[in-house]
């Protein structure tokens, strides 16, 4: 059974397709899409883009740089002032 990626139209062949809903990833453009294989063998598969709300095609938000630094990650000021033993 042949299908095409709904984003880049890359052709793919399905082997042993079983009825159900799937979200395969296109090997060419690396995007996930919706694939529905109907129970009736005579019906063609349904291939659609995933909705934007699925987070699939959106840019990840950048971390908020306005957060205060983590106090656990700050160096200990007492350790910075400690004297090191003289080399022998």
ChimeraX commands (.cxc) that place a marker at each C-alpha (Angstrom):
marker #1 position 0.00,0.00,0.00 radius 0.5
marker #1 position 1.54,3.33,-1.06 radius 0.5
marker #1 position 1.11,6.64,0.79 radius 0.5
marker #1 position 2.69,10.09,0.61 radius 0.5
marker #1 position 3.87,12.39,3.37 radius 0.5
marker #1 position 1.36,15.27,3.61 radius 0.5
marker #1 position 4.21,17.76,4.14 radius 0.5
marker #1 position 6.88,16.89,1.56 radius 0.5
marker #1 position 4.99,14.35,-0.62 radius 0.5
marker #1 position 7.71,11.73,-0.08 radius 0.5
marker #1 position 6.37,8.35,-1.21 radius 0.5
marker #1 position 6.31,5.43,1.22 radius 0.5
marker #1 position 5.14,1.84,1.01 radius 0.5
marker #1 position 3.26,0.26,3.91 radius 0.5
marker #1 position 3.89,-3.40,4.59 radius 0.5
marker #1 position 1.39,-5.44,6.59 radius 0.5
marker #1 position -0.77,-2.38,7.36 radius 0.5
marker #1 position -3.24,-3.13,10.14 radius 0.5
marker #1 position -6.39,-1.10,10.80 radius 0.5
marker #1 position -5.95,1.74,13.27 radius 0.5
marker #1 position -4.64,5.27,13.82 radius 0.5
marker #1 position -0.91,5.89,13.68 radius 0.5
marker #1 position 1.51,8.84,13.81 radius 0.5
marker #1 position 4.48,7.77,11.68 radius 0.5
marker #1 position 7.48,10.01,11.01 radius 0.5
marker #1 position 8.49,10.79,7.43 radius 0.5
marker #1 position 12.05,9.65,6.77 radius 0.5
marker #1 position 12.68,12.56,4.43 radius 0.5
marker #1 position 11.38,15.62,6.32 radius 0.5
marker #1 position 11.27,14.08,9.85 radius 0.5
marker #1 position 7.73,15.34,10.53 radius 0.5
marker #1 position 5.00,13.26,12.13 radius 0.5
marker #1 position 1.63,12.93,10.42 radius 0.5
marker #1 position -1.68,11.17,10.97 radius 0.5
marker #1 position -2.27,7.84,9.22 radius 0.5
marker #1 position -5.58,6.01,9.49 radius 0.5
marker #1 position -5.88,2.51,8.09 radius 0.5
marker #1 position -9.58,1.61,7.75 radius 0.5
marker #1 position -10.92,-1.79,8.81 radius 0.5
marker #1 position -12.35,-2.38,5.33 radius 0.5
marker #1 position -9.55,-3.54,3.04 radius 0.5
marker #1 position -11.21,-1.83,0.05 radius 0.5
marker #1 position -11.03,1.65,1.65 radius 0.5
marker #1 position -7.89,3.69,1.03 radius 0.5
marker #1 position -5.75,4.92,3.95 radius 0.5
marker #1 position -6.29,8.47,5.21 radius 0.5
marker #1 position -3.14,10.60,5.46 radius 0.5
marker #1 position -3.33,14.06,7.08 radius 0.5
marker #1 position -1.14,16.67,8.68 radius 0.5
marker #1 position -1.25,16.81,12.45 radius 0.5
marker #1 position -2.97,19.87,13.92 radius 0.5
marker #1 position -0.67,22.72,14.93 radius 0.5
marker #1 position -1.96,22.46,18.50 radius 0.5
marker #1 position -0.25,19.08,18.82 radius 0.5
marker #1 position 3.06,20.94,19.22 radius 0.5
marker #1 position 4.39,19.09,16.21 radius 0.5
marker #1 position 5.19,21.99,13.92 radius 0.5
marker #1 position 5.80,24.79,16.36 radius 0.5
marker #1 position 9.08,26.20,17.55 radius 0.5
marker #1 position 9.93,25.31,21.12 radius 0.5
marker #1 position 9.79,28.27,23.47 radius 0.5
marker #1 position 13.14,29.47,24.72 radius 0.5
marker #1 position 13.83,29.20,28.46 radius 0.5
marker #1 position 12.89,32.28,30.43 radius 0.5
marker #1 position 16.16,34.09,31.05 radius 0.5
marker #1 position 14.58,36.42,33.62 radius 0.5
marker #1 position 14.49,33.73,36.30 radius 0.5
marker #1 position 16.88,34.27,39.21 radius 0.5
marker #1 position 19.93,32.00,39.28 radius 0.5
marker #1 position 19.65,28.73,41.15 radius 0.5
marker #1 position 21.27,29.23,44.59 radius 0.5
marker #1 position 22.36,25.58,44.63 radius 0.5
marker #1 position 24.37,26.18,41.45 radius 0.5
marker #1 position 26.23,29.20,42.90 radius 0.5
marker #1 position 29.71,28.52,44.28 radius 0.5
marker #1 position 30.16,28.57,48.04 radius 0.5
marker #1 position 31.88,31.89,48.96 radius 0.5
marker #1 position 33.54,30.27,52.00 radius 0.5
marker #1 position 35.13,27.66,49.75 radius 0.5
marker #1 position 36.44,30.36,47.42 radius 0.5
marker #1 position 38.27,32.07,50.33 radius 0.5
marker #1 position 39.73,28.89,51.77 radius 0.5
marker #1 position 43.50,28.63,51.54 radius 0.5
marker #1 position 44.98,25.83,49.60 radius 0.5
marker #1 position 47.72,23.72,51.17 radius 0.5
marker #1 position 51.21,24.54,49.96 radius 0.5
marker #1 position 52.59,22.15,47.36 radius 0.5
marker #1 position 55.19,19.72,48.74 radius 0.5
marker link #1:1,2 radius 0.2
marker link #1:2,3 radius 0.2
marker link #1:3,4 radius 0.2
marker link #1:4,5 radius 0.2
marker link #1:5,6 radius 0.2
marker link #1:6,7 radius 0.2
marker link #1:7,8 radius 0.2
marker link #1:8,9 radius 0.2
marker link #1:9,10 radius 0.2
marker link #1:10,11 radius 0.2
marker link #1:11,12 radius 0.2
marker link #1:12,13 radius 0.2
marker link #1:13,14 radius 0.2
marker link #1:14,15 radius 0.2
marker link #1:15,16 radius 0.2
marker link #1:16,17 radius 0.2
marker link #1:17,18 radius 0.2
marker link #1:18,19 radius 0.2
marker link #1:19,20 radius 0.2
marker link #1:20,21 radius 0.2
marker link #1:21,22 radius 0.2
marker link #1:22,23 radius 0.2
marker link #1:23,24 radius 0.2
marker link #1:24,25 radius 0.2
marker link #1:25,26 radius 0.2
marker link #1:26,27 radius 0.2
marker link #1:27,28 radius 0.2
marker link #1:28,29 radius 0.2
marker link #1:29,30 radius 0.2
marker link #1:30,31 radius 0.2
marker link #1:31,32 radius 0.2
marker link #1:32,33 radius 0.2
marker link #1:33,34 radius 0.2
marker link #1:34,35 radius 0.2
marker link #1:35,36 radius 0.2
marker link #1:36,37 radius 0.2
marker link #1:37,38 radius 0.2
marker link #1:38,39 radius 0.2
marker link #1:39,40 radius 0.2
marker link #1:40,41 radius 0.2
marker link #1:41,42 radius 0.2
marker link #1:42,43 radius 0.2
marker link #1:43,44 radius 0.2
marker link #1:44,45 radius 0.2
marker link #1:45,46 radius 0.2
marker link #1:46,47 radius 0.2
marker link #1:47,48 radius 0.2
marker link #1:48,49 radius 0.2
marker link #1:49,50 radius 0.2
marker link #1:50,51 radius 0.2
marker link #1:51,52 radius 0.2
marker link #1:52,53 radius 0.2
marker link #1:53,54 radius 0.2
marker link #1:54,55 radius 0.2
marker link #1:55,56 radius 0.2
marker link #1:56,57 radius 0.2
marker link #1:57,58 radius 0.2
marker link #1:58,59 radius 0.2
marker link #1:59,60 radius 0.2
marker link #1:60,61 radius 0.2
marker link #1:61,62 radius 0.2
marker link #1:62,63 radius 0.2
marker link #1:63,64 radius 0.2
marker link #1:64,65 radius 0.2
marker link #1:65,66 radius 0.2
marker link #1:66,67 radius 0.2
marker link #1:67,68 radius 0.2
marker link #1:68,69 radius 0.2
marker link #1:69,70 radius 0.2
marker link #1:70,71 radius 0.2
marker link #1:71,72 radius 0.2
marker link #1:72,73 radius 0.2
marker link #1:73,74 radius 0.2
marker link #1:74,75 radius 0.2
marker link #1:75,76 radius 0.2
marker link #1:76,77 radius 0.2
marker link #1:77,78 radius 0.2
marker link #1:78,79 radius 0.2
marker link #1:79,80 radius 0.2
marker link #1:80,81 radius 0.2
marker link #1:81,82 radius 0.2
marker link #1:82,83 radius 0.2
marker link #1:83,84 radius 0.2
marker link #1:84,85 radius 0.2
marker link #1:85,86 radius 0.2
marker link #1:86,87 radius 0.2
marker link #1:87,88 radius 0.2
view
